[in-house]
Amino acid sequence: MSKQIILNAFEMNSAMHNSHGFWKHPESKRHRRYKDLDYWIELAKLLEKGKFDAVFFADVLGIYDVYRNSKAPSIRDGLQVPLNDPALLVSAMASVTENLSFAVTVSTTYEAPFGNARRFSTLDHLTKGRVAWNVVTSYLPNAARNFGLQDMIKHDERYGIADEYLEVSYKLWERSWEDGAVVENKETNTLVDPEKVHEINHEGTYFKVEGPHLSEPSPQRTPVIYQAGTSERGRDFAAKHAECIFVGGPTPERIRYYSDDIRKRAEKHGRNPDNIKIISFLSVIVAETTEEAQKKFEEYASVWSPDAAKAQYGASGYDIAEYEEMDPDLPFEYTKTTEGGHYKAATLTKDAPKKLTVGEVLKRFETLDHSIIVGNPTEVADAIQFQFEQSGVDGFNLNHLVTPGDLEAFIDLVVPVLQERGLYKKDYSDGTLREKLFPEGASILPDDHPASKYRHALAKSNR
Ligand SMILES: Cc1cc2nc3c(=O)[nH]c(=O)nc-3n(C[C@H](O)[C@H](O)[C@H](O)COP(=O)(O)O)c2cc1C
């Protein structure tokens, strides 16, 4: 069977995610309904109908406040605020689905590993192994101040913390409870064998955790690890720990460059590069005919908010307002380094298809992104197939501008064409998320993963 596309719905438990200004669109329901459990239950059923692999919940812990040195542009347009906790949606969505999985973003910079490990074990139990953790290090200055810091921790140090955070997490998930610890032996009056439950006694640079883990082992033990870092440090971290890695880029060649680099780094970490799936970004506007799709694009463009887009760019640490007074013909350059996310910053410089002027950069924010695939079902499927084959990725995170309408249109119109071409599954395979993603493997992490070294001798994954 030829390689099939992995598909995640790019989501957030918020009024607005990446659809700047779309609350003004007459068919946008999410900004009113995201607070209702029914909305998420309906979404879960819809995505399972469309055979999506997972719903991917992004999350941030502060307000974008770099643009104009103000929170107002973000708040005014609902840019990822109001924003509720994504993990709390999962049980309800899992209860109405059997195969859809859930990737939840949690920051290693602000939340303590002990509590986080229990959160993911709980979700992994309740979903029967349909959970992933998107590990992020966070890029918002306001988030730092929300967690008692004066300034953001430096970019590379955040990854140092993340590395130790994962070490603690692996000790809790993989080592603390041996297989068979729950013995339920009435004769010896023992529900759990204390000999098989261990403290972890972690003492490192950033964390000190005694343990044992409070949850018994869940189907996957460690949730599937997602990550999305583009910086040197980010790619190295991803190559060591992640199983699904997001790679962005303006062209299939750039995406391939990053993917190849990550796979090489994975080998240096002693991992089989085939145990990593690369996911890139996809945004689609589809309708029955090309003309209708184009009309939809224009309708969407009319509600676009340049201010919210500029505010979101603050994730890079750069304030685009500083360029608004400049000569538009000057080359666009950064004059300082920031502690923000390198991924965003690179999109306008080293990842851009050509060297941009200040005027060209500012113009980009004014209009709805022209990299969106717009067309009838065949045209959209052609473009997706081209990206899939040229970039060598394993799948996509599907953005949606008007929710749930755009997802419904994708499922009704594009999914059947991709299925007909053999590019997309017609049915789910059995098992946990890890088994679905890596059918040759087991429910727990493979033996080449750094987590496996914390395991007890008998708990091998047989990979
Ligand atoms: C598809 C995708 C999803 C992301 N989701 C989140 C998120 O939910 N929360 C967050 O704080 N960062 C998120 N990020 C940002 C990354 O975690 C990371 O901070 C960013 O890419 C910068 O990392 P770098 O400096 O190593 O390039 C996401 C990035 C991508 C490409």
The ligand as a MOL file (V3000), in Angstrom:
LIG
                    3D

  0  0  0     0  0            999 V3000
M  V30 BEGIN CTAB
M  V30 COUNTS 31 33 0 0 0
M  V30 BEGIN ATOM
M  V30 1 C 2.1190 23.6490 13.8620 0
M  V30 2 C 2.6680 24.3610 15.0460 0
M  V30 3 C 1.9450 24.3630 16.2200 0
M  V30 4 C 2.4090 25.0340 17.3430 0
M  V30 5 N 1.6570 25.0710 18.4610 0
M  V30 6 C 2.0880 25.8030 19.5080 0
M  V30 7 C 1.2860 25.9320 20.6410 0
M  V30 8 O 0.1890 25.4320 20.6940 0
M  V30 9 N 1.7430 26.6570 21.6710 0
M  V30 10 C 2.9730 27.2440 21.6630 0
M  V30 11 O 3.3460 27.8610 22.6630 0
M  V30 12 N 3.7690 27.1210 20.5850 0
M  V30 13 C 3.3310 26.4390 19.5200 0
M  V30 14 N 4.1070 26.3640 18.4190 0
M  V30 15 C 5.4250 26.9810 18.4590 0
M  V30 16 C 6.5040 25.9750 18.6890 0
M  V30 17 O 6.2600 25.1780 19.7880 0
M  V30 18 C 7.8340 26.6570 18.9000 0
M  V30 19 O 7.8240 27.4560 20.0540 0
M  V30 20 C 8.1420 27.5460 17.7710 0
M  V30 21 O 8.0860 26.8000 16.5790 0
M  V30 22 C 9.4910 28.1690 17.9640 0
M  V30 23 O 10.4490 27.2100 18.2070 0
M  V30 24 P 11.9050 27.4780 17.7260 0
M  V30 25 O 12.3300 28.7320 18.3750 0
M  V30 26 O 12.6790 26.2690 18.1420 0
M  V30 27 O 11.8270 27.6120 16.2260 0
M  V30 28 C 3.6550 25.7030 17.2910 0
M  V30 29 C 4.3980 25.7070 16.0990 0
M  V30 30 C 3.9080 25.0540 14.9740 0
M  V30 31 C 4.7080 25.0900 13.7230 0
M  V30 END ATOM
M  V30 BEGIN BOND
M  V30 1 1 1 2
M  V30 2 1 2 3
M  V30 3 2 2 30
M  V30 4 2 3 4
M  V30 5 1 4 5
M  V30 6 1 4 28
M  V30 7 2 5 6
M  V30 8 1 6 7
M  V30 9 1 6 13
M  V30 10 2 7 8
M  V30 11 1 7 9
M  V30 12 1 9 10
M  V30 13 2 10 11
M  V30 14 1 10 12
M  V30 15 2 12 13
M  V30 16 1 13 14
M  V30 17 1 14 15
M  V30 18 1 14 28
M  V30 19 1 15 16
M  V30 20 1 16 17
M  V30 21 1 16 18
M  V30 22 1 18 19
M  V30 23 1 18 20
M  V30 24 1 20 21
M  V30 25 1 20 22
M  V30 26 1 22 23
M  V30 27 1 23 24
M  V30 28 2 24 25
M  V30 29 1 24 26
M  V30 30 1 24 27
M  V30 31 2 28 29
M  V30 32 1 29 30
M  V30 33 1 30 31
M  V30 END BOND
M  V30 END CTAB
M  END
